[in-house]
């Protein structure tokens, strides 16, 4: 990603952290930025011909320019819609042959950006379990063309979509449900609640990954007490019951909660 410098946009979140947590976040942000600076510079695409050039560079055949739903942000292409949260969308992105999950919102949308900045802080605090409990945070920040972006490791389908797949058996569903509770309890043991535990916020791994399941969407995650852990588990049980009662073949994006 060719991202603008983040400056002190995370300072307001770090000010609310303990000194130890703030130091962890600062270290992780520095590491992400240092990797960003080692990438070769790219120019910002400004017109139609430049965008066509970008699509070709990213492996999109010349006969498939601008297929339905495709989007472009700076020097990479969003090729497949993955899901939608309350304030942001998640797409599969491609840049120079590398595929990743791109969560983004318009940078002028203060609520969306605040949630995503908070999510960055949580990912930094969970850096030790990135790639095991939660996906790797690859990059973040405001792009030069007006979006706020989180770039994450690309995962497989979420559990809501798996439940709604007619080929999924009852035994498989119960196995995934059990794993989701195990994963949430692992997060609790690290002193965090998820805040929005639903089947759609658990994603299976991508092909070749030995980790079967990941927790995603950490925009409401926070350090909490034992009592709040129980509330987190109760909400996941409620959401699983809702999901199983509405197995109509609808995708997660189409489901509406009461």
C-alpha positions in Angstrom: 0.0 0.0 0.0 1.1 3.6 -0.7 -0.3 5.1 2.5 0.0 8.6 3.8 1.9 8.9 7.1 -0.4 8.2 10.0 1.2 10.8 12.3 -0.3 10.7 15.8 -3.8 9.5 14.7 -3.5 6.6 17.3 -2.4 8.9 20.1 -5.9 9.2 21.5 -6.3 5.5 21.8 -2.8 5.0 23.2 -3.5 7.7 25.9 -6.2 5.4 27.3 -3.8 2.4 27.5 -1.5 1.3 30.2 2.2 2.4 29.8 3.1 -1.2 28.9 0.3 -1.6 26.3 1.1 1.8 24.7 4.7 0.7 24.3 3.6 -2.5 22.6 1.4 -0.6 20.2 4.1 1.9 19.4 6.6 -0.9 18.7 4.1 -2.7 16.3 3.2 0.4 14.5 6.8 1.2 13.9 7.4 -2.3 12.6 4.5 -2.0 10.1 5.7 1.4 8.9 9.3 0.2 8.4 8.1 -2.7 6.2 6.0 -0.1 4.2 9.1 2.0 3.5 11.0 -1.0 2.1 8.5 -1.4 -0.7 9.4 0.3 -4.0 7.6 3.6 -4.6 4.6 3.7 -6.9 2.8 6.5 -8.5 -0.8 7.4 -7.7 -3.2 6.5 -10.6 -5.1 9.5 -11.7 -6.8 8.7 -15.0 -8.5 6.0 -17.0 -5.3 4.9 -18.9 -3.3 4.7 -15.7 -6.0 2.5 -14.1 -6.1 0.2 -17.1 -2.3 -0.1 -16.7 -2.7 -0.9 -13.1 -5.3 -3.7 -13.8 -2.9 -5.3 -16.2 0.0 -5.1 -13.7 -2.2 -6.9 -11.2 -3.0 -9.8 -13.5 -6.4 -8.7 -14.7 -6.8 -9.9 -18.3 -7.2 -7.1 -20.9 -10.6 -8.5 -21.9 -11.9 -8.2 -18.3 -11.3 -4.5 -17.5 -13.7 -3.2 -14.9 -15.8 -6.4 -14.4 -18.9 -5.9 -12.3 -18.1 -4.7 -8.8 -14.3 -4.3 -9.3 -12.8 -1.2 -7.5 -9.4 0.4 -7.5 -7.7 2.1 -4.5 -4.3 3.7 -5.2 -2.0 1.0 -6.6 -4.1 -2.1 -6.0 -7.3 -3.6 -7.2 -10.3 -4.8 -5.1 -11.5 -7.9 -7.0 -14.0 -9.7 -4.8 -16.5 -8.5 -2.1 -16.1 -10.5 1.1 -18.4 -8.8 3.7 -19.8 -5.7 5.2 -19.6 -4.5 8.8 -21.5 -1.6 10.4 -19.2 1.1 9.0 -16.7 -0.6 6.6 -16.5 -3.0 3.7 -14.1 -5.9 3.3 -12.8 -6.9 -0.2 -10.1 -9.2 -1.6 -7.4 -7.0 -2.9 -4.5 -7.7 -5.3 -1.2 -5.9 -5.6 1.6 -7.2 -7.8 0.3 -10.7 -7.5 -0.2 -10.7 -3.7 -3.7 -11.3 -2.4 -5.0 -9.9 0.9 -8.1 -8.8 2.7 -8.8 -5.0 2.5 -11.1 -3.4 5.0 -11.8 0.1 4.1 -14.1 3.1 4.6 -14.1 6.7 3.3 -11.6 8.7 5.4 -14.1 11.5 6.0 -16.4 9.1 7.9 -15.3 9.8 11.5 -17.1 6.9 13.1 -15.8 4.3 10.7 -12.2 5.6 10.9 -12.3 5.7 14.8 -13.5 2.0 14.9 -10.7 1.0 12.5 -8.0 2.9 14.4 -9.2 1.1 17.6 -9.0 -2.2 15.7 -5.4 -1.4 14.8 -4.6 -0.9 18.5 -6.2 -4.3 19.4 -4.3 -6.1 16.6 -1.0 -4.6 17.9 -1.8 -5.7 21.4 -2.5 -9.2 20.0 0.6 -9.3 17.9 1.8 -12.5 19.6 -1.2 -14.5 18.3 -1.5 -12.9 14.8 -1.5 -15.9 12.5 -2.8 -18.2 15.2 -5.9 -16.6 16.8 -6.4 -13.5 14.6 -5.1 -12.8 11.1 -1.9 -10.9 10.4 -2.3 -7.1 10.2 -0.2 -6.2 7.2 -0.7 -2.5 6.9 -3.1 0.3 7.8 -3.6 4.0 7.3 -5.2 6.7 5.1 -4.6 6.4 1.4 -3.8 9.3 -0.8 -7.2 9.0 -2.6 -9.3 9.4 0.6 -9.8 6.0 2.2 -8.9 4.6 5.5 -7.6 1.0 5.1 -6.7 -2.1 7.0 -4.8 -4.6 5.0 -5.0 -8.1 6.5 -4.1 -11.7 5.7 -6.7 -13.2 3.3 -8.8 -15.9 4.9 -11.5 -18.4 3.8 -15.3 -18.3 4.2 -16.9 -17.2 7.5 -19.0 -19.6 9.5 -22.3 -18.0 8.7 -21.7 -18.7 5.0 -20.6 -22.3 5.8 -23.8 -22.9 7.8 -25.8 -21.6 4.9 -24.0 -23.9 2.5 -26.4 -26.8 1.7 -23.4 -29.1 1.5 -22.4 -28.6 5.1 -23.5 -31.4 7.4 -25.0 -31.1 10.9 -21.9 -32.7 12.3 -19.6 -30.2 10.6 -21.7 -27.3 11.9 -21.4 -28.6 15.4 -17.7 -29.0 15.1 -17.3 -25.4 13.8 -19.5 -24.1 16.6 -17.4 -25.9 19.2 -14.2 -24.4 17.7 -15.7 -20.9 17.7 -16.3 -21.1 21.4 -12.8 -22.5 22.0 -11.4 -19.6 20.0 -13.4 -17.0 21.9 -12.2 -18.5 25.2 -8.6 -18.2 24.0 -9.2 -14.5 23.5 -10.7 -14.3 27.0 -7.6 -15.9 28.5 -5.6 -13.1 27.0 -7.7 -10.6 28.8 -9.9 -9.4 25.9 -13.6 -9.7 25.0 -14.5 -9.6 21.3 -17.6 -7.4 21.8 -19.4 -8.7 18.7 -19.0 -12.5 18.6 -21.1 -13.9 15.7 -20.5 -16.8 13.4 -19.8 -14.3 10.6 -16.9 -13.0 12.7 -15.1 -16.3 12.6 -13.3 -17.1 9.3 -11.9 -20.4 8.1 -8.3 -20.5 7.0 -7.0 -20.1 3.4 -5.8 -23.2 1.6 -2.5 -24.5 3.0 -2.9 -22.8 6.4 -2.7 -25.2 9.3 -4.8 -23.0 11.6 -8.5 -24.0 11.0 -10.3 -20.8 12.3 -9.6 -17.2 13.0 -11.5 -14.4 14.9 -12.0 -11.3 12.8 -13.5 -7.8 13.2 -11.9 -6.6 16.4 -13.4 -3.1 16.2 -15.3 -3.7 19.5 -12.7 -5.8 21.2 -11.3 -4.6 24.5 -9.6 -5.6 27.7 -12.3 -6.6 30.2 -13.3 -8.4 33.4 -14.5 -12.0 34.0 -18.1 -10.9 34.1 -17.9 -9.4 30.7 -16.3 -12.7 29.4 -19.6 -14.5 30.4 -21.6 -11.9 28.5 -19.4 -12.4 25.4 -20.0 -16.2 25.5 -23.7 -15.7 26.0 -23.9 -13.5 23.0 -22.1 -16.0 20.8 -24.5 -18.7 21.9 -27.5 -16.4 21.0 -26.0 -15.6 17.6 -25.4 -19.3 16.9 -29.0 -20.1 17.7 -30.2 -17.2 15.5 -27.9 -18.4 12.6 -29.1 -22.0 12.8 -32.8 -21.0 13.0 -32.4 -19.0 9.8 -30.6 -21.5 7.6 -32.4 -20.3 4.4 -29.4 -20.1 2.1 -28.9 -16.4 2.6 -25.4 -15.1 2.8 -24.1 -13.2 5.9 -24.4 -9.9 4.0 -28.1 -10.5 3.5 -28.9 -11.6 7.0 -30.7 -9.1 9.2 -30.6 -9.3 13.0 -33.6 -8.3 15.2 
